Amino acid sequence: MKDGIHPKYVPSTVKCACGHTFQTRSIRPSIHLEICSNCHPFFTGKQKLVDSAGRVERFSRRFEKTQGSTVRTKAKTRTPKSPTKTARKILSTVARKAKAEKKTSDEKRA
């Protein structure tokens, strides 16, 4: 390792907004947090599971309508994309050149 290019790894005090403090090591002497494992709902067991938009009920209603049978839907078909402006420009230029070449070759024959 090169000397003088690495940060100092020092003991650090971590302080949470709830008042909880603990010691660790970091390149910073103190770290301030908004939420820690002592006050986070997941770790404290106060977390509420929220059924977003009634998904379970919506599934139950759909399941009851079909009586558990599988419903097949038509596959979505993709529409081909139209060429971009540059592609159209290139194609029209190629077409003009081909038309001009054909015209000159017809004139040579005549």
C-alpha positions as CSV (number, residue, x, y, z in Angstrom):
1,M,0.0,0.0,0.0
2,K,1.2,3.5,-0.7
3,D,1.8,5.8,2.2
4,G,-0.3,9.0,2.6
5,I,-3.1,8.2,0.2
6,H,-5.5,6.2,2.4
7,P,-7.9,7.8,4.8
8,K,-7.5,7.2,8.5
9,Y,-9.8,4.4,9.9
10,V,-10.8,5.6,13.3
11,P,-13.3,4.7,16.1
12,S,-16.6,6.4,15.3
13,T,-19.7,7.3,17.3
14,V,-23.0,6.7,15.5
15,K,-26.0,8.8,16.8
16,C,-29.6,8.3,15.8
17,A,-32.4,10.8,15.9
18,C,-34.1,8.6,18.5
19,G,-31.2,9.1,20.9
20,H,-29.6,5.7,20.5
21,T,-25.8,5.8,20.2
22,F,-23.2,3.0,19.4
23,Q,-19.5,2.7,18.5
24,T,-18.1,1.4,15.3
25,R,-15.2,2.2,13.0
26,S,-15.2,4.5,10.0
27,I,-13.2,7.2,8.3
28,R,-15.5,9.8,10.0
29,P,-15.3,10.4,13.7
30,S,-19.1,10.8,14.1
31,I,-22.1,9.7,12.0
32,H,-25.7,11.0,12.5
33,L,-28.6,8.9,11.4
34,E,-32.3,9.5,11.0
35,I,-33.4,6.0,11.8
36,C,-31.6,3.0,13.3
37,S,-32.3,-0.6,14.1
38,N,-33.7,0.4,17.6
39,C,-36.4,2.7,16.1
40,H,-37.1,1.2,12.6
41,P,-40.5,-0.5,12.5
42,F,-39.2,-3.6,10.8
43,F,-36.7,-4.4,13.5
44,T,-39.0,-3.4,16.4
45,G,-41.9,-5.6,15.3
46,K,-44.3,-2.7,14.9
47,Q,-44.5,-2.9,11.1
48,K,-47.9,-3.2,9.6
49,L,-48.4,-5.1,6.5
50,V,-50.6,-3.1,4.2
51,D,-52.6,-4.8,1.5
52,S,-52.0,-2.4,-1.4
53,A,-55.1,-1.7,-3.4
54,G,-56.9,-4.9,-2.1
55,R,-54.9,-7.2,-4.3
56,V,-56.0,-10.3,-2.4
57,E,-59.6,-9.4,-2.7
58,R,-59.2,-8.6,-6.4
59,F,-57.6,-12.0,-7.1
60,S,-60.3,-13.7,-5.1
61,R,-63.0,-12.1,-7.2
62,R,-61.3,-13.0,-10.5
63,F,-60.8,-16.6,-9.2
64,E,-64.5,-16.9,-8.4
65,K,-65.5,-15.7,-11.8
66,T,-63.6,-18.4,-13.6
67,Q,-64.2,-21.1,-11.0
68,G,-60.5,-21.9,-11.0
69,S,-60.2,-22.6,-14.7
70,T,-57.5,-21.0,-16.8
71,V,-58.6,-18.2,-19.1
72,R,-56.6,-17.8,-22.3
73,T,-56.2,-14.3,-23.7
74,K,-55.1,-13.3,-27.2
75,A,-51.4,-12.6,-27.5
76,K,-50.6,-9.0,-28.1
77,T,-49.3,-8.4,-31.6
78,R,-46.7,-5.7,-32.1
79,T,-47.2,-3.2,-34.9
80,P,-44.0,-2.7,-36.9
81,K,-42.4,0.6,-36.2
82,S,-42.3,3.2,-38.9
83,P,-38.8,4.1,-40.1
84,T,-37.2,7.1,-38.5
85,K,-36.6,10.3,-40.4
86,T,-33.0,9.5,-41.1
87,A,-33.9,6.0,-42.3
88,R,-36.6,7.5,-44.6
89,K,-34.1,10.0,-45.8
90,I,-31.5,7.3,-46.6
91,L,-34.1,5.2,-48.3
92,S,-35.3,8.0,-50.4
93,T,-31.8,9.0,-51.4
94,V,-31.0,5.4,-52.4
95,A,-34.3,5.2,-54.3
96,R,-33.4,8.5,-56.2
97,K,-30.0,7.2,-57.0
98,A,-31.4,3.9,-58.3
99,K,-34.0,5.8,-60.4
100,A,-31.3,8.1,-61.8
101,E,-29.0,5.1,-62.7
102,K,-31.9,3.4,-64.4
103,K,-32.7,6.6,-66.4
104,T,-29.1,6.9,-67.5
105,S,-28.9,3.3,-68.5
106,D,-32.1,3.6,-70.5
107,E,-30.7,6.7,-72.3
108,K,-27.5,4.8,-73.2
109,R,-29.6,2.0,-74.8
110,A,-31.6,4.4,-76.9
